[in-house]
């Protein structure tokens, strides 16, 4: 395994542990992807994390009122 691929897999593992992705296995899927496809996989899942975080932030803000 190249060091680039190891770094990409480590990034996916960190995303996997986020609340937005905890119920889906996004890590195992990487075994079937090329390095470039893993980059796209990371980008799409980071977008999910961003949407989740924004939703949680809005929910918390609305509860304070």
C-alpha positions as CSV (number, residue, x, y, z in Angstrom):
1,X,0.0,0.0,0.0
2,X,1.4,3.4,-1.0
3,X,1.7,6.1,1.6
4,X,-0.8,8.2,-0.3
5,X,-3.4,5.5,-0.2
6,X,-2.7,4.9,3.5
7,X,-3.3,8.6,4.2
8,X,-6.5,8.6,2.2
9,X,-7.8,5.5,4.0
10,X,-6.9,7.2,7.3
11,X,-8.9,10.3,6.3
12,X,-11.9,8.0,5.4
13,X,-11.6,6.3,8.8
14,X,-11.8,9.7,10.5
15,X,-14.9,10.6,8.5
16,X,-16.4,7.2,9.4
17,X,-16.2,8.1,13.1
18,X,-18.2,11.4,12.6
19,X,-21.8,11.3,13.8
20,X,-23.0,12.0,10.2
21,X,-21.5,8.8,8.9
22,X,-21.5,6.5,11.9
23,X,-24.4,4.5,10.7
24,X,-22.9,3.7,7.3
25,X,-19.8,1.7,6.4
26,X,-17.9,4.1,4.1
27,X,-14.5,2.6,4.9
28,X,-15.0,-1.0,3.5
29,X,-16.1,0.5,0.2
30,X,-12.7,2.0,-0.3
31,X,-11.2,-1.4,-1.0
32,X,-12.8,-1.3,-4.4
33,X,-11.8,2.2,-5.3
34,X,-8.7,3.7,-6.9
35,X,-6.9,6.5,-5.1
36,X,-8.6,9.2,-7.3
37,X,-12.0,7.6,-6.5
38,X,-11.2,7.7,-2.8
39,X,-10.5,11.4,-3.1
40,X,-14.0,11.9,-4.6
41,X,-15.4,9.6,-1.9
42,X,-13.8,11.8,0.8
43,X,-15.1,15.0,-0.8
44,X,-18.7,13.7,-1.0
45,X,-18.6,12.4,2.6
46,X,-17.1,15.7,3.9
47,X,-20.0,17.5,2.2
48,X,-22.4,15.2,4.2
49,X,-20.5,16.1,7.4
50,X,-20.8,19.8,6.6
51,X,-24.5,19.5,6.0
52,X,-25.0,17.5,9.2
53,X,-22.9,20.0,11.2
54,X,-24.9,22.9,9.8
55,X,-28.2,21.2,10.6
56,X,-27.0,20.5,14.2
57,X,-25.9,24.0,14.6
58,X,-29.3,25.4,13.5
59,X,-31.1,23.0,15.7
60,X,-29.1,24.0,18.8
61,X,-29.5,27.7,18.0
62,X,-33.3,27.3,17.6
63,X,-33.5,25.5,20.9
64,X,-31.8,28.4,22.8
65,X,-34.6,30.8,21.9
